[in-house]
Every structure is written in C-alpha cells, then in structure tokens.
C-alpha cells in the first residue's frame, strides 16, 4: 500500500473496513487493507508520507493487533507482519515532527 497516495477521505475505508449498513451504500462487509493482510504481510510503502492524524489511527491497529470496522463495535483480531518502507530518513522525519516517534 502506497501511504503517500491515499486520499484523505478514503483512508479509514481503505485501511479499516466498514460493516454492512454503516453508511448509505454499505450493502456488504468490506475487508480493507489491514484485514486483508491477516495471516500475511501488510507492506506500508512511503510510511513517512502518511499525515500525523492518520498515523495515530494506524498505530492503534498496530498496537492492539485488531481493527474495528466503521459501523461496528466488535474488534476483529488480526495477525500479520508489517513491513514499512520509505525513501526518506525516518529519524529526521521524527525530529522534524512529521512522523510520530512511536510509529518509528
């Protein structure tokens, strides 16, 4: 997943799924990137380009190994490897305040 190419309005839907009936047009359960990686690997390309407010949401999933679909109250436990990559120097991005230290 190219983190730098995710439209702001689609981040949560692309990464965190949604439950059937959670909004108009949600007629089926949608398994997004995080849940699709269950049992495999989630490759997070250009992790340094992810905005801070989205990093917080991603960190919660990584810390708890679970995702709660939009429109659901029940978290789904996940087991996946995470492979972040970037062409940026992450320690510098942490120092600059554009990448959270706990994500690094």
GUKOL-393667 format. One record per residue: residue number from 1; residue in one letter; x, y, z of N, C-alpha, C in turn. Coordinates in nm, 2 decimals. Each point is the difference from the previous one (the first is absolute). Example, Ala and Ser with C-alpha at 12.3 -4.5 7.8 and 13.67 -1.06 7.14 Angstrom:
<pts>
(1, "A", (1.32, -0.57, 0.78), (-0.09, 0.12, 0.00), (0.09, 0.12, 0.00));
(2, "S", (-0.04, 0.11, -0.07), (0.09, 0.11, 0.00), (-0.08, 0.11, 0.08));
</pts>
This chain:
<pts>
(1, "X", (0.08, -0.12, 0.00), (-0.08, 0.12, 0.00), (0.09, 0.12, 0.00));
(2, "X", (-0.02, 0.09, -0.10), (0.07, 0.13, 0.00), (-0.06, 0.10, 0.09));
(3, "X", (0.05, 0.02, 0.12), (-0.06, 0.09, 0.09), (0.00, 0.15, -0.04));
(4, "X", (0.08, 0.03, -0.10), (0.00, 0.14, -0.05), (-0.10, 0.03, -0.10));
(5, "X", (-0.07, -0.11, -0.05), (-0.10, 0.02, -0.10), (-0.14, -0.02, 0.05));
(6, "X", (-0.02, 0.00, 0.13), (-0.14, -0.03, 0.05), (-0.07, 0.13, 0.01));
(7, "X", (-0.12, 0.02, -0.06), (-0.08, 0.12, 0.01), (-0.05, 0.01, 0.15));
(8, "X", (0.01, 0.12, 0.06), (-0.05, 0.02, 0.13), (-0.13, -0.06, 0.03));
(9, "X", (-0.10, 0.02, -0.09), (-0.13, -0.04, 0.02), (-0.02, -0.15, 0.00));
(10, "X", (0.10, -0.07, -0.06), (-0.02, -0.15, -0.01), (0.09, -0.08, 0.10));
(11, "X", (0.08, 0.07, 0.08), (0.10, -0.07, 0.08), (-0.07, -0.11, 0.09));
(12, "X", (-0.10, 0.04, 0.08), (-0.06, -0.09, 0.09), (-0.07, -0.12, -0.07));
(13, "X", (-0.06, 0.03, -0.11), (-0.07, -0.10, -0.07), (0.10, -0.10, -0.07));
(14, "X", (0.11, 0.05, -0.05), (0.10, -0.08, -0.07), (0.08, -0.09, 0.10));
(15, "X", (0.02, 0.06, 0.12), (0.08, -0.07, 0.10), (-0.08, -0.08, 0.10));
(16, "X", (-0.11, 0.05, 0.04), (-0.07, -0.06, 0.12), (-0.13, -0.06, -0.02));
(17, "X", (-0.04, -0.02, -0.12), (-0.13, -0.07, -0.03), (-0.12, 0.07, 0.04));
(18, "X", (-0.12, -0.05, -0.04), (-0.12, 0.05, 0.05), (-0.10, -0.11, 0.00));
(19, "X", (-0.09, 0.01, 0.10), (-0.11, -0.10, 0.02), (-0.11, 0.02, -0.10));
(20, "X", (-0.08, -0.10, -0.03), (-0.12, 0.01, -0.08), (-0.10, 0.09, 0.07));
(21, "X", (-0.05, 0.10, -0.07), (-0.09, 0.10, 0.06), (0.06, 0.11, 0.07));
(22, "X", (0.13, 0.01, 0.00), (0.06, 0.11, 0.08), (-0.02, 0.14, -0.06));
(23, "X", (-0.03, 0.01, -0.12), (-0.03, 0.12, -0.07), (-0.07, -0.03, -0.13));
(24, "X", (-0.06, 0.10, -0.06), (-0.08, -0.02, -0.12), (0.09, -0.06, -0.11));
(25, "X", (-0.04, -0.11, -0.06), (0.08, -0.07, -0.10), (0.08, -0.11, 0.05));
(26, "X", (0.02, -0.02, 0.13), (0.07, -0.11, 0.06), (-0.09, -0.12, 0.01));
(27, "X", (-0.01, -0.07, -0.11), (-0.09, -0.11, -0.01), (0.06, -0.14, 0.04));
(28, "X", (0.14, 0.00, 0.01), (0.07, -0.12, 0.04), (0.11, 0.04, 0.09));
(29, "X", (0.06, -0.10, 0.07), (0.12, 0.03, 0.08), (0.11, 0.02, -0.09));
(30, "X", (0.08, 0.10, 0.03), (0.12, 0.03, -0.09), (0.12, -0.03, 0.08));
(31, "X", (0.09, -0.09, -0.05), (0.13, -0.03, 0.06), (0.10, 0.09, -0.06));
(32, "X", (0.06, 0.09, 0.07), (0.10, 0.09, -0.05), (0.14, -0.06, 0.02));
(33, "X", (0.10, 0.09, -0.03), (0.14, -0.05, -0.01), (0.04, -0.07, 0.13));
(34, "X", (-0.03, 0.05, 0.12), (0.05, -0.05, 0.12), (-0.06, -0.14, 0.02));
(35, "X", (-0.13, -0.02, -0.02), (-0.06, -0.13, 0.02), (0.04, -0.10, -0.11));
(36, "X", (0.02, 0.05, -0.12), (0.05, -0.09, -0.11), (0.14, -0.06, 0.03));
(37, "X", (0.08, 0.08, 0.08), (0.13, -0.05, 0.03), (0.00, -0.11, 0.11));
(38, "X", (-0.11, -0.02, 0.06), (-0.01, -0.10, 0.11), (0.06, -0.13, -0.05));
(39, "X", (0.10, -0.05, 0.08), (0.07, -0.13, -0.04), (0.11, 0.02, -0.10));
(40, "X", (0.03, 0.12, -0.04), (0.10, 0.03, -0.10), (0.08, 0.13, 0.04));
(41, "X", (0.02, 0.08, -0.10), (0.09, 0.12, 0.02), (-0.07, 0.12, -0.05));
(42, "X", (0.01, 0.11, 0.08), (-0.05, 0.13, -0.05), (0.12, 0.09, -0.03));
(43, "X", (0.02, 0.03, -0.12), (0.12, 0.08, -0.05), (-0.05, 0.14, 0.00));
(44, "X", (0.06, 0.09, 0.08), (-0.03, 0.14, 0.01), (0.10, 0.08, -0.07));
(45, "X", (-0.01, 0.02, -0.13), (0.10, 0.08, -0.07), (-0.02, 0.15, 0.02));
(46, "X", (0.11, 0.07, 0.01), (0.00, 0.14, 0.03), (-0.07, 0.04, 0.12));
(47, "X", (0.02, -0.07, 0.11), (-0.06, 0.02, 0.13), (0.03, 0.14, 0.05));
(48, "X", (0.11, 0.06, -0.04), (0.03, 0.14, 0.04), (-0.09, 0.10, -0.06));
(49, "X", (-0.08, -0.03, -0.10), (-0.09, 0.09, -0.06), (-0.14, 0.00, 0.06));
(50, "X", (-0.02, -0.09, 0.10), (-0.13, -0.01, 0.06), (-0.02, 0.12, 0.10));
(51, "X", (-0.11, 0.08, -0.02), (-0.02, 0.11, 0.09), (-0.01, -0.04, 0.15));
(52, "X", (0.04, 0.09, 0.09), (0.00, -0.04, 0.15), (-0.13, -0.05, 0.05));
(53, "X", (-0.11, 0.06, -0.04), (-0.13, -0.04, 0.05), (-0.04, -0.14, -0.05));
(54, "X", (0.06, -0.04, -0.11), (-0.03, -0.14, -0.05), (0.10, -0.10, 0.07));
(55, "X", (0.12, 0.05, 0.03), (0.10, -0.08, 0.07), (-0.06, -0.05, 0.13));
(56, "X", (-0.08, 0.09, 0.07), (-0.06, -0.04, 0.13), (-0.09, -0.11, -0.02));
(57, "X", (-0.08, 0.00, -0.10), (-0.10, -0.11, -0.02), (0.07, -0.13, -0.04));
(58, "X", (0.10, 0.01, -0.08), (0.07, -0.12, -0.04), (0.08, -0.06, 0.13));
(59, "X", (0.05, 0.09, 0.08), (0.07, -0.05, 0.12), (-0.09, -0.08, 0.09));
(60, "X", (-0.12, 0.04, 0.01), (-0.10, -0.07, 0.09), (-0.02, -0.14, -0.05));
(61, "X", (-0.01, -0.02, -0.13), (-0.02, -0.13, -0.05), (0.13, -0.09, 0.02));
(62, "X", (0.11, 0.07, -0.02), (0.13, -0.08, 0.01), (0.02, -0.04, 0.15));
(63, "X", (-0.03, 0.09, 0.09), (0.02, -0.02, 0.14), (-0.09, -0.11, 0.06));
(64, "X", (-0.12, -0.01, -0.05), (-0.10, -0.09, 0.05), (-0.02, -0.13, -0.08));
(65, "X", (0.06, 0.00, -0.12), (-0.01, -0.11, -0.10), (-0.15, -0.03, -0.02));
(66, "X", (-0.08, 0.11, -0.01), (-0.14, -0.02, -0.02), (-0.05, 0.13, -0.08));
(67, "X", (-0.11, -0.02, -0.07), (-0.07, 0.11, -0.07), (-0.15, -0.01, 0.03));
(68, "X", (-0.06, 0.12, 0.02), (-0.14, 0.00, 0.02), (-0.06, 0.07, -0.13));
(69, "X", (-0.08, -0.07, -0.07), (-0.05, 0.05, -0.12), (-0.09, 0.12, 0.02));
(70, "X", (0.00, 0.09, -0.09), (-0.09, 0.12, 0.01), (-0.14, -0.05, 0.01));
(71, "X", (-0.08, 0.04, 0.10), (-0.13, -0.04, 0.02), (-0.02, -0.13, 0.08));
(72, "X", (0.11, -0.04, 0.06), (0.00, -0.12, 0.08), (0.06, 0.03, 0.14));
(73, "X", (-0.04, -0.07, 0.10), (0.06, 0.02, 0.13), (0.09, -0.12, 0.04));
(74, "X", (0.00, -0.10, -0.08), (0.08, -0.12, 0.03), (0.13, 0.00, -0.08));
(75, "X", (0.12, 0.00, 0.08), (0.12, 0.00, -0.07), (0.03, -0.14, -0.06));
(76, "X", (0.07, 0.00, -0.12), (0.05, -0.13, -0.06), (0.14, -0.01, 0.03));
(77, "X", (0.04, -0.11, 0.07), (0.14, -0.03, 0.03), (0.08, -0.03, -0.13));
(78, "X", (0.12, 0.04, -0.02), (0.08, -0.02, -0.12), (0.14, -0.05, 0.04));
(79, "X", (0.05, -0.07, -0.10), (0.14, -0.05, 0.02), (0.07, 0.02, -0.14));
(80, "X", (0.08, 0.10, 0.00), (0.07, 0.03, -0.13), (0.14, 0.06, 0.03));
(81, "X", (0.09, -0.02, -0.10), (0.13, 0.07, 0.01), (-0.02, 0.14, -0.06));
(82, "X", (0.07, 0.10, 0.05), (0.00, 0.13, -0.05), (0.14, 0.03, -0.05));
(83, "X", (0.00, 0.05, -0.13), (0.13, 0.04, -0.06), (-0.01, 0.14, -0.05));
(84, "X", (0.05, 0.10, 0.08), (0.00, 0.13, -0.05), (0.12, 0.03, -0.08));
(85, "X", (-0.02, 0.10, -0.10), (0.12, 0.04, -0.08), (-0.02, 0.14, -0.04));
(86, "X", (0.11, 0.07, -0.02), (0.00, 0.14, -0.05), (0.14, 0.03, -0.06));
(87, "X", (0.00, 0.10, -0.08), (0.13, 0.05, -0.05), (0.05, 0.11, 0.08));
(88, "X", (-0.08, 0.04, 0.10), (0.04, 0.11, 0.09), (0.08, -0.05, 0.12));
(89, "X", (0.07, 0.09, 0.06), (0.08, -0.04, 0.12), (-0.10, 0.02, 0.12));
(90, "X", (-0.05, -0.12, 0.05), (-0.11, 0.01, 0.11), (0.05, 0.07, 0.12));
(91, "X", (0.12, -0.02, 0.06), (0.04, 0.07, 0.12), (-0.01, 0.15, -0.02));
(92, "X", (0.03, 0.05, -0.12), (-0.01, 0.14, -0.03), (-0.15, 0.05, 0.00));
(93, "X", (-0.08, -0.08, -0.06), (-0.15, 0.03, 0.00), (-0.06, 0.00, 0.14));
(94, "X", (0.05, -0.09, 0.09), (-0.04, 0.00, 0.14), (0.04, 0.13, 0.06));
(95, "X", (0.13, 0.04, -0.02), (0.05, 0.12, 0.06), (-0.07, 0.12, -0.05));
(96, "X", (-0.04, 0.00, -0.13), (-0.08, 0.11, -0.06), (-0.14, 0.01, 0.04));
(97, "X", (-0.05, -0.11, 0.06), (-0.14, -0.01, 0.05), (-0.10, -0.04, -0.11));
(98, "X", (0.05, -0.06, -0.11), (-0.10, -0.04, -0.10), (-0.03, -0.15, 0.01));
(99, "X", (0.08, -0.07, 0.08), (-0.02, -0.15, 0.03), (0.00, -0.01, 0.15));
(100, "X", (-0.10, -0.07, 0.05), (-0.01, -0.02, 0.15), (0.12, -0.10, 0.04));
(101, "X", (0.06, 0.04, 0.11), (0.11, -0.09, 0.06), (-0.05, -0.14, 0.03));
(102, "X", (-0.12, -0.01, 0.05), (-0.05, -0.14, 0.03), (-0.04, -0.08, -0.13));
(103, "X", (-0.02, 0.07, -0.11), (-0.01, -0.08, -0.13), (0.13, -0.04, -0.05));
(104, "X", (0.10, 0.09, 0.02), (0.14, -0.04, -0.04), (0.05, -0.12, 0.08));
</pts>
